[in-house]
Amino acid sequence: MDEKEFNPYTILGVDKNTSDEDIKKAYKSRSKELHPDKGGKAEDFADLKKAFDILTDPAKRNLYDEFGIDDSIDIEVEAKLVATQIVISALDGLPDSCDIDKEITRIFQRCLTGLKEQEASAKEARDKLQRRLDGIQKKPVNDFLTNEIIRVVEGHNREMKRTQLNYRIHDTAFRLVKEYKFDISKIPFMGASTSSMSRQTQSMRDLYKNLGIYTGNGG
């Protein structure tokens, strides 16, 4: 089964309101059909076991329901990794003369704003294509276009969900970092040369670039 099309509910033949007990019954029934010893394919049985594992684990089930993620992921752990990357990059890449606390906040705000824009873009593309699809009035018997368009729509939806998850991770990371206070002695700007200030600005731009944050012309 194509991993992109993995849906634990479809695989088990249940819906989002199905109880844990009925999920277990569905798994037992499907196991009899898909088990390799009964003539089933090993990959299909593996998908069945994976689907059962997701839907019987509250954390994994919630993650799939909210973001469509079928792999195990710990948002708190991922957030700590993101927080560490951004803070260390800022401490290492920014000049002492800048306000470290303020600059780290700006970095996170740029990240969160960019992710919201990505989510909106993916949603707009998905909804627009879905409207066009719904507007098809006549379809031939061999309707290959509809299936291909649906695949693209689902791709936009997955991108939107991934961005939502990434936003959650960065937002959690930001909340973790806000508990810290970086009290660094600052080199006064007073009397700083234009070339020195230009290097400081370029340093910030380079840091944003390395973190994958688009800053526009204003740095």
C-alpha positions as CSV (number, residue, x, y, z in Angstrom):
1,M,0.0,0.0,0.0
2,D,1.3,3.5,-0.9
3,E,2.3,5.2,2.4
4,K,0.9,8.4,1.2
5,E,-2.6,6.9,1.1
6,F,-2.3,5.2,4.5
7,N,-5.5,5.5,6.4
8,P,-5.9,3.3,9.5
9,Y,-9.7,3.8,9.6
10,T,-10.1,2.6,6.0
11,I,-7.7,-0.3,6.5
12,L,-9.7,-1.6,9.5
13,G,-13.1,-0.7,8.0
14,V,-14.1,1.5,10.9
15,D,-14.9,5.2,11.4
16,K,-13.7,7.9,13.8
17,N,-16.5,7.2,16.2
18,T,-15.7,3.5,16.5
19,S,-15.1,2.3,20.1
20,D,-11.9,0.6,21.2
21,E,-13.8,-2.6,21.6
22,D,-15.2,-2.5,18.1
23,I,-11.7,-1.7,16.7
24,K,-10.4,-4.8,18.3
25,K,-13.2,-6.9,16.8
26,A,-12.5,-5.4,13.4
27,Y,-8.8,-6.1,13.7
28,K,-9.5,-9.7,14.7
29,S,-11.8,-10.2,11.7
30,R,-9.5,-8.5,9.2
31,S,-6.5,-10.5,10.6
32,K,-8.2,-13.7,9.5
33,E,-8.5,-12.3,6.0
34,L,-5.1,-10.8,5.6
35,H,-2.8,-13.0,7.6
36,P,0.0,-14.5,5.3
37,D,-0.9,-18.0,6.6
38,K,-4.4,-17.5,5.2
39,G,-3.1,-16.4,1.8
40,G,-2.9,-12.7,2.5
41,K,0.0,-10.4,1.6
42,A,2.7,-9.7,4.2
43,E,2.6,-5.9,3.4
44,D,-1.2,-5.7,3.8
45,F,-1.0,-7.5,7.1
46,A,1.8,-5.2,8.3
47,D,-0.4,-2.2,7.4
48,L,-3.3,-3.8,9.4
49,K,-1.1,-4.1,12.4
50,K,0.1,-0.6,12.1
51,A,-3.4,0.7,11.8
52,F,-4.5,-1.2,14.9
53,D,-1.5,0.2,16.8
54,I,-2.4,3.7,15.9
55,L,-6.1,3.5,16.7
56,T,-5.6,1.7,20.0
57,D,-3.0,4.2,21.3
58,P,-4.8,7.4,22.4
59,A,-1.8,9.7,21.7
60,K,-1.2,8.2,18.2
61,R,-4.9,8.3,17.4
62,N,-5.2,11.9,18.4
63,L,-2.1,12.8,16.3
64,Y,-3.6,11.1,13.3
65,D,-7.0,12.6,13.7
66,E,-5.6,16.1,14.1
67,F,-2.7,16.1,11.6
68,G,-3.0,12.9,9.5
69,I,0.3,11.7,10.8
70,D,0.6,7.9,10.9
71,D,4.2,7.8,12.3
72,S,5.1,8.0,16.0
73,I,6.1,11.5,17.0
74,D,6.4,13.3,20.3
75,I,5.6,17.0,19.9
76,E,7.3,17.9,23.1
77,V,10.6,16.2,22.1
78,E,10.5,17.7,18.6
79,A,9.8,21.1,20.2
80,K,12.9,20.8,22.4
81,L,15.0,20.0,19.4
82,V,13.7,23.0,17.5
83,A,14.2,25.3,20.5
84,T,17.7,24.1,20.9
85,Q,18.6,24.6,17.3
86,I,17.2,28.1,17.1
87,V,18.7,29.3,20.4
88,I,22.1,27.9,19.8
89,S,22.1,29.3,16.3
90,A,21.1,32.7,17.7
91,L,23.7,32.7,20.5
92,D,26.4,31.6,18.1
93,G,25.5,33.7,15.1
94,L,24.3,37.0,16.5
95,P,26.5,39.9,17.7
96,D,26.7,40.7,21.4
97,S,25.4,44.2,20.6
98,C,21.9,43.0,19.8
99,D,19.1,42.2,22.3
100,I,19.3,38.4,22.3
101,D,15.9,37.9,24.0
102,K,14.2,40.2,21.5
103,E,16.0,38.6,18.5
104,I,15.1,35.1,19.5
105,T,11.5,36.2,19.8
106,R,11.7,37.7,16.3
107,I,13.1,34.4,14.9
108,F,10.2,32.4,16.3
109,Q,7.6,35.0,15.2
110,R,9.0,34.8,11.7
111,C,8.9,31.0,11.8
112,L,5.3,30.9,13.0
113,T,4.2,33.6,10.5
114,G,5.8,31.7,7.7
115,L,4.2,28.4,8.7
116,K,0.7,30.1,8.9
117,E,1.3,31.5,5.4
118,Q,2.3,28.0,4.1
119,E,-0.8,26.5,5.7
120,A,-3.1,29.1,4.1
121,S,-1.5,28.6,0.7
122,A,-1.9,24.8,0.8
123,K,-5.5,25.2,2.0
124,E,-6.3,27.7,-0.8
125,A,-4.8,25.3,-3.4
126,R,-6.7,22.4,-2.0
127,D,-10.1,24.2,-1.8
128,K,-9.7,25.7,-5.3
129,L,-9.0,22.4,-6.9
130,Q,-11.7,20.7,-5.0
131,R,-14.2,23.3,-6.3
132,R,-13.1,22.7,-9.8
133,L,-13.4,19.0,-9.3
134,D,-16.9,19.4,-7.9
135,G,-17.8,21.4,-11.0
136,I,-17.1,18.6,-13.5
137,Q,-20.6,17.9,-15.0
138,K,-19.8,15.1,-17.3
139,K,-17.4,12.2,-16.9
140,P,-16.5,9.3,-19.2
141,V,-16.8,5.7,-18.1
142,N,-13.0,5.5,-17.9
143,D,-12.7,8.5,-15.6
144,F,-8.9,8.7,-15.0
145,L,-8.8,12.5,-14.5
146,T,-11.0,12.6,-11.4
147,N,-8.8,10.1,-9.6
148,E,-5.6,12.0,-10.5
149,I,-7.1,15.3,-9.4
150,I,-8.3,13.7,-6.1
151,R,-4.7,12.6,-5.5
152,V,-3.4,16.2,-6.0
153,V,-6.2,17.5,-3.6
154,E,-5.1,15.0,-1.0
155,G,-1.5,16.0,-1.5
156,H,-2.4,19.6,-0.7
157,N,-4.3,18.5,2.3
158,R,-1.4,16.5,3.6
159,E,0.9,19.5,3.1
160,M,-1.6,21.6,5.1
161,K,-1.7,19.0,7.9
162,R,2.1,18.8,8.0
163,T,2.4,22.5,8.2
164,Q,-0.1,22.6,11.1
165,L,1.9,20.0,12.9
166,N,5.1,22.0,12.3
167,Y,3.4,25.1,13.6
168,R,2.4,23.2,16.8
169,I,6.0,22.1,17.3
170,H,7.4,25.6,16.8
171,D,4.8,27.2,19.0
172,T,5.5,24.7,21.7
173,A,9.3,25.4,21.3
174,F,8.6,29.1,21.6
175,R,6.7,28.7,24.8
176,L,9.5,26.6,26.2
177,V,12.2,29.2,25.3
178,K,10.1,32.1,26.7
179,E,10.8,30.6,30.2
180,Y,14.4,31.6,29.8
181,K,16.0,35.0,30.2
182,F,19.3,35.8,28.4
183,D,21.0,38.5,30.3
184,I,24.0,39.2,28.1
185,S,26.2,42.4,28.5
186,K,25.7,44.4,25.4
187,I,28.2,46.4,23.4
188,P,26.7,49.9,23.1
189,F,25.7,51.0,19.6
190,M,26.8,54.5,20.5
191,G,29.8,55.4,18.3
192,A,29.6,52.2,16.2
193,S,30.7,52.7,12.7
194,T,28.4,52.2,9.7
195,S,30.4,49.3,8.5
196,S,30.1,47.6,12.0
197,M,26.4,48.0,12.0
198,S,26.2,46.6,8.5
199,R,28.1,43.5,9.6
200,Q,25.7,43.1,12.4
201,T,22.7,43.3,10.1
202,Q,24.3,40.8,7.7
203,S,25.0,38.5,10.6
204,M,21.3,38.4,11.4
205,R,20.4,37.9,7.8
206,D,22.8,35.0,7.5
207,L,21.4,33.4,10.7
208,Y,17.8,33.7,9.3
209,K,19.0,32.1,6.0
210,N,20.7,29.2,7.8
211,L,17.4,28.6,9.7
212,G,15.4,28.6,6.5
213,I,13.5,31.8,7.5
214,Y,12.6,34.2,4.7
215,T,13.1,37.8,5.8
216,G,12.5,39.8,2.6
217,N,14.6,42.9,1.8
218,G,14.3,44.3,5.3
219,G,16.6,41.7,7.0
